[in-house]
Amino acid sequence: LNMSSSVMNISEHLSCPLGFGHYNAVDICILETVVIVLLTFLIIAGNLTVIFVFHCAPLLHHYTTSYFIQTMAYADLFVGVSCLVPTLSLLHYSTGVHESLTCQVFGYIISVLKSVSMACLACISVDRYLAITKPLSYNQLVTPCRLRICISLIWIYSCLIFLPSFFGWGKPGYHGDIFEWCATSWLTNAYFTGFIVCLLYAPAAFVICFTYFHIFKICRQHTKEISDRRARFPNHEGDAAGEAGHSPDRRYAMVLFRITSVFYVLWLPYIIYFLLESSRVLENPALSFLTTWLAISNSFCNCVIYSLSNSVFRLGLRRLKHKLWSVPNVF
C-alpha cells in the first residue's frame, strides 16, 4: 500500500512546462510527450546508424577525428537512452525512485554527456589545426594512444565538473523540467553557473573560434597561392595535383565546422537562458523546456550533417543498407 501510494505521488507531480496542463481524456502532457518521444526515437536511431556506419566504412578510420566523432555518437546515443526517463514519466510509468533523486541523476547524466560532445568538438578543432599547421610532425604529435588518453580525460573531466550539483551548488544544466520538484525546488545558482561557464563553455568556445579562424585563414592563403601559380603557369600539372591533395582536408574541415556551428546555434539559446535564469532575470517554464530540448536535439542533428556532407560516410551508409538487405537472403 505504501509503495503504491508513493508511485501515485511520483506520477502526480508531473508538470506541463508548455502550460497546457493535463488533458482529462488522456491525462498526459500531450505536446511535451510528442516532442520528447520524437526526439528520443530520432537520437537513438540516428546515432546507432552512425556507429554501425563507422564499422562498415574503414576509410573513415583514416581520419584521427573519427575517434572523437565516434565518442560523440556514443555520448549522443546515451543522451537518447537517458531521455527515456522523462518519456516514461510523462506516460505515467514510474521509475520507482524518489522524484528528487531522479531529477538530479537525470540532469547530471544529460549535462555530462553534452559536456563530452562539447569537449570533443574542441578537440576536433585542435586536431584539424595541428594537421594544417604542423603537417610534417602531425603523425608524431597525434597518436592513437594519445587520442585514447585524451578521450578518457574528457569523460573524467565532464563527470567531475558537474559533480558539485549533488552537494547543493545548484542545477548542473538541465532545465526542461517535467517533474514539479525540478522546477520549484531545484534552483539554479549564479555562482555554479559561472563556474560551469568559466571551466567548460567559455574555454571550449574560445578554442573552437581560435582554431577554425586560423584553419580557414591558412586555407584561404593556400587557395590564393595556388591561384597565383596557375595564373603564372597555366599548364603546370603539379599545382593541380597539389590542390587535389589539399581539397579533401578542406572539405573535411568544412564538415566538422558545420557540425560545430550547428552545435553552438542550437545551444546558444539554452546557454543564454541558463545565464538569465541563474541571475533571476528570467524564469519561464515554457522557454526553459523549449531551449533545453532544442539543445538536446543537437544529438540528432550531428547525424544528419555528417550523412549529408561526407561522401565516405554516405558510402558506408550504402554498405550498411546492402548488408541489411542481404541478411534475409541467407535464410
N, C-alpha and C positions, 0 to 999 in steps of 0.2 A: 504493500500500500504506500509506504514512504517513497519507494523508488518510482512508482507510477505518478505520484504527486510531484516529485522533483522533475520528472520528464515533462509533465504538463507545464510546470513553471518555466522550464527552459524554452519550450515551444511558444509560450505566451509572451515571452519577452522579445519576440521578433519585431523589428520596426521597419517601416517602409520609407526609406530616405527620400524617394521622389515625391512623397506627400499624398499619395492616393489612398493610403490605408489598406486595410484588409477588405477583400470583397466578400460579401455574405455568402454568395453562391459557391465560391471556391475556397475562401479563407486562406489565401496566399497573396503575397505582393507580386502581382502579375508582371508588371514591367521589369521589376528588378530580377525576377526569376528568369524571364526571357533573355535579358541581357547577359546574366551570369552563366546560364546554361549554354547559350550560344557560344560565348567566349571560351568556356571550359572545353567544349567539344572541338572548336577550331584550334585552340592552343595545343591540345593533346594530339589531335590528328596531324596537324602541320608539323610539329616538332618530331613526332615519330617518323614521319616521312623524311625529314632532313637527316635524321640519324641513320635510317636504312639506306638512303641515297649515298651517304658518305662511305658506307660499306660496299656499295655497288659501283662506285666511281673511284678507282685507285688514283687517277690523275689529280683529284682534289687533295690528296695527301702530299703532293709535291710542294704545296704552299705550307709554310710553317704556321700561318694564321689558321689553318684547319684545326689545330689543337684548340684554339680559342673559340672558333666557330662551333665546334662540337661541344665544348664546355657550355657555351651559351645555349645550345639546343637542349642539352640535358637540364640546365637550370630552368629554361622556359617550360620544358616538359613537366618538371616538378611544380612549377607555378600552376600549370593546368590541373595537375593532380590535387594540389592544395586547394584549388578553387572548388573542389567537390564539397569542402566543408560548408561554405555558405550556401551552396546549391542544395545540399541535403537539409540544411537548417530551414531554408525557405520552403522546402517541400515537406517540412514537419517530420523529418527523420532525425531524431535526436542523436547526438554523438555520445550521450551518456556521461559527458564530462561537464564539470561546472562551467557556467557561462563565462565567468571572468577568465578562467584558465584557457578556455577555448579561444577567446578573443586575443589573449596575449600570445599564445603559441602560434596561432594562425598569422597574426600581424608580424611576429618575429620572423617566421619562415618566409613569408612573402617578401619582407624587407631584405633579408639575407640573399634570397635568390635574385632579386633585382639589383642588389649591390654587386653580385658576381657578374651579371651582364654588363653593368656599367664599368666595372674594373677591366673586364675582358675587352671592351671597346677601346679603353685607354691603352691597354697593352697591344692591341692590334695596330693602333696608330703609331705606337713606338716601334713595333716590328717593321712596319712599312717605311718609317722614317730611317731606320738603320739600313734597310735593304737598298734605299735610294742614295743615302749619303755615304754609306760605307760598303759598297758592293764587294770589294776585294776581301775584306775581313768579316763579312756578314756570317759566313758559314762557321767561322771560329767563335763569333760572339753569340750566335743564336743556335744552340744545340738542343736536341730532343730532351736531354737530361735537364737542362736549364729551363726549358719550357714547362716540363712537368713540375719542377720546383716552384716556378712562378705561379702556375695554376693552383698548386697546393696552398701557397701563401695567400692567394686571392680568396680561397674558401675560408681559411683560418681568419684572415683579417675581417672578412664580411661577417663571420659569426661573432667575432669579438666586439665589433663596433656597435652592434645593436643589443648586446647583452645587458647594458645598464637599464634597458626598458623593464626588465624583471625586478629591478630594485627601486622602482618608484620615480625614475627620472622623467618618464613621460612616454607618449606613444612613439614607436620607432618609425612609423611611416605609413601604416595602412589606415585609410580614413573612410573607405566605402562601407560604413557601418550597417550591418544587418541586425546585430543584437543591440538591444537598448542599453545594456551596460557599457558597451564600447563607446556609444555616442554620448552618454551622460556622465559616466563615472571615470572613464579612462581619458584624461585630458592631455592635450599637447603641452609641452613645456618649452618656452623660448630658449632657455639655455641648452636643453638637449637638442633642439632643432639646430641651433647654432653650432653645436658640437658635431652633428652629422654633416651639416653643410661644409664646415671647415675641413673635416677629415675625409669626406667622400665626394660630395657633389662638386665643390669648387676645384679640388685638385684634378679630378677626372676631366672636368670641362676645360681647365687650363691646358692640360697635357694634350687633349684632342685638338684644341684650337691651335696650339703651338706647332704640333707635328704636321697636321694637314695643311696649315698655311705654308710651311716650308716645303712640304711634298709638292704641292701644286706650283709653288714658285720655281722649284727646280725643274719640274716637268715643263713648265712654260719656257724656261731658259733652253732646255734641250730641244723643244719644238722650234724655237727661234733659230738655234744654231743649225738644225737640220734644214730649215727653210733657206737660210743664208747659203749653205753649202750647195743646195740644189740650184739656187739661182746662179751661183758661180760655175758649178759643174753639172749641167743638166743631164748628162749621160753617165754620170758616175753611179755605179751599182752598189758600191759599198755603203753609201748613205742610206739607200733604200733598205738594205739588209739590216743596218743599224736601227732604222726606225721601226722595222718589223719586229726586231728583238725587244725594243722598249715598249711597244704598244700593248702587249699582254699585261705587263706590270701596271701600266697606266690604267688600263680597263679594270683590272682587279682592284686597284686603289679606288677607282670611282665606285665600284660595287660596295666596298667597305665604307666609303664616305657616305653613300646613300643610306646604308643601314644605320650609321652613326647619326646622320641628320634626322632621319625619321624617329630614332630613339629620343632625341632631345626635343623634337617638335611635340611628340606625344607626352613627354614627361614634363615639359616646361609649365603647362597649366597646373599640373599637380604640385610641382615644387613651389610655384607662386602661391597657390592656395595653402600649402603646408606652412609657408612663412607667415602668411596673413593670419591663419588660424592660431598659430603659436603666439603671435603678438596680440591676440584678442581683437584684431581689427575686423575680421570677418568670420562668421560662423553660419554656414548654410548647409543643412544635411543633403539637399539635392545636388548642390555644387560639389560637395565632398564626394558623394557617390560617383558622379559623372567624371570628375577629374581623376579619381583613383582608378576606375575601370578603364578609362581612356589610356592611362599609363600602362595598365596590365595588358591591354590589347596589343601592345608592342611585342609581346611574346609570340603573337601570331604573325605580325607584320614582317618580322625578320625572315620568316619562311617565304613569304610572298616576294619580297625584294630579291632574295637570293635566287629563287627559281626563275624570276623574270629577267635577271641581269647577268647571270653566269651561264655561259654556254656549256661548260663542262658539267655543271650541276644538272642542266636540262638533259644532257646525255645520260648521266647517272639515273635520272628520273625515268627516262625511257627504258633503260635496262631493268630498273626495278619493276616497271609495268610489264615488261616482257616476261620476267621471271614469274610474276604473279599470275599472268595469263597462261603460262606454260605448266603451272602446277597441276591443274585438273587433267591435263593430257597424260600425266604419269599414271593416273588411276584408270 
